[in-house]
Amino acid sequence: MLLDELVKRQRTMQATDRIFAALLGMPRATWQAMRTSRRPLSRKTLLRAMAQFPELRPMVVSFLLSDATSAADGTTPDALPAEARNSGEFSCVA
C-alpha cells in the first residue's frame, strides 16, 4: 500500500512528522491525518511524493488505478491536475 510505503520511508529517514510533511510540502497536521488514515492521500500529495521519491511512480499509478474503481475520494486518473496529465507520466500504451 502506498501510504505504508510513505510511512516506511519516513521511519527509514528517521524524520519527524514535521520534517516529512515539509518534504511533501504540507503542514504537519495534514501529514499526520493522512498517516493515521483520518484523511485520504490527496492528488497534490501523490504528485509531491513522486517528485521526492521517483521510484514510487509505479506504486502511485497502481494506487490511482485501484482507486478509480472505488472512487472513494474522487482521485481518479481523469481527475489528475493538468500538469500531471500533460507530463506523459500516466500515458498508456495499447
VEXGU-228261 format. One line per 2 residues: number of its first residue (from 1); their letters; for each residue x, y, z of C-alpha. Coordinates in nm, 2 decimals, padded with zeros to 4 digits. Each point is the difference from the previous one (the first is absolute). Layout:
<nodes>
NUM) a) X/Y/Z | ... .
</nodes>
This chain:
<nodes>
1) ml) 00.00/00.00/00.00 | 00.13/00.35/-00.09 .
3) ld) -00.07/00.15/00.34 | 00.19/-00.28/00.17 .
5) el) 00.29/00.06/-00.23 | 00.01/00.37/00.08 .
7) vk) -00.01/-00.07/00.37 | 00.28/-00.25/-00.05 .
9) rq) 00.21/00.26/-00.17 | -00.07/00.25/00.28 .
11) rt) 00.12/-00.26/00.25 | 00.31/-00.09/-00.21 .
13) mq) 00.09/00.37/-00.02 | -00.07/00.03/00.38 .
15) at) -00.20/00.31/-00.09 | -00.25/00.16/00.23 .
17) dr) -00.35/00.07/-00.13 | 00.09/00.36/-00.03 .
19) if) 00.32/-00.07/-00.21 | -00.18/-00.26/-00.22 .
21) aa) -00.29/00.23/-00.05 | 00.23/00.28/-00.11 .
23) ll) 00.16/-00.24/-00.25 | -00.34/-00.06/-00.14 .
25) gm) -00.09/00.37/00.01 | -00.28/-00.01/00.25 .
27) pr) -00.07/00.09/00.37 | 00.09/-00.26/00.26 .
29) at) -00.37/-00.04/00.10 | -00.09/-00.09/-00.36 .
31) wq) 00.26/-00.27/-00.03 | -00.08/-00.13/00.35 .
33) am) -00.37/-00.03/-00.11 | 00.10/-00.18/-00.32 .
35) rt) 00.25/-00.22/00.18 | -00.27/-00.11/00.25 .
37) sr) -00.26/-00.05/-00.27 | -00.22/00.28/00.13 .
39) rp) 00.04/00.17/-00.34 | 00.05/-00.15/-00.34 .
41) ls) 00.31/00.06/-00.20 | -00.06/00.30/-00.23 .
43) rk) 00.10/00.04/-00.36 | 00.25/00.27/00.10 .
45) tl) 00.15/-00.24/00.25 | 00.03/-00.27/-00.26 .
47) lr) 00.17/00.23/-00.24 | 00.24/00.13/00.27 .
49) am) 00.08/-00.36/00.11 | 00.09/-00.09/-00.36 .
51) aq) 00.22/00.31/-00.02 | 00.18/-00.09/00.32 .
53) fp) 00.01/-00.37/-00.06 | 00.00/-00.06/-00.38 .
55) el) 00.03/-00.38/00.06 | -00.36/00.01/00.15 .
57) rp) -00.15/00.10/-00.34 | -00.12/-00.36/-00.08 .
59) mv) -00.15/-00.03/00.34 | -00.18/00.34/-00.03 .
61) vs) -00.14/-00.10/-00.34 | -00.12/-00.33/00.14 .
63) fl) -00.16/00.19/00.30 | -00.18/00.23/-00.24 .
65) ls) -00.12/-00.28/-00.22 | -00.13/-00.20/00.29 .
67) da) -00.16/00.31/00.15 | -00.17/00.07/-00.33 .
69) ts) -00.22/-00.31/00.04 | -00.12/00.11/00.35 .
71) aa) 00.03/00.38/-00.06 | -00.02/00.03/00.38 .
73) dg) 00.18/00.33/00.01 | -00.06/00.13/-00.35 .
75) tt) 00.36/-00.06/-00.10 | -00.02/-00.17/-00.34 .
77) pd) 00.25/00.02/-00.28 | -00.24/00.24/-00.18 .
79) al) 00.00/00.22/00.30 | 00.38/00.05/00.00 .
81) pa) 00.11/00.36/-00.04 | 00.08/00.12/-00.35 .
83) ea) 00.38/00.00/00.07 | -00.01/-00.37/00.08 .
85) rn) -00.23/-00.09/-00.29 | 00.22/00.19/-00.24 .
87) sg) 00.33/-00.12/00.13 | -00.03/-00.34/-00.16 .
89) ef) 00.06/-00.18/00.33 | -00.34/-00.16/-00.01 .
91) sc) -00.03/-00.09/-00.37 | -00.10/-00.35/-00.09 .
93) va) 00.11/-00.20/-00.30 | -00.25/-00.23/-00.15 .
</nodes>
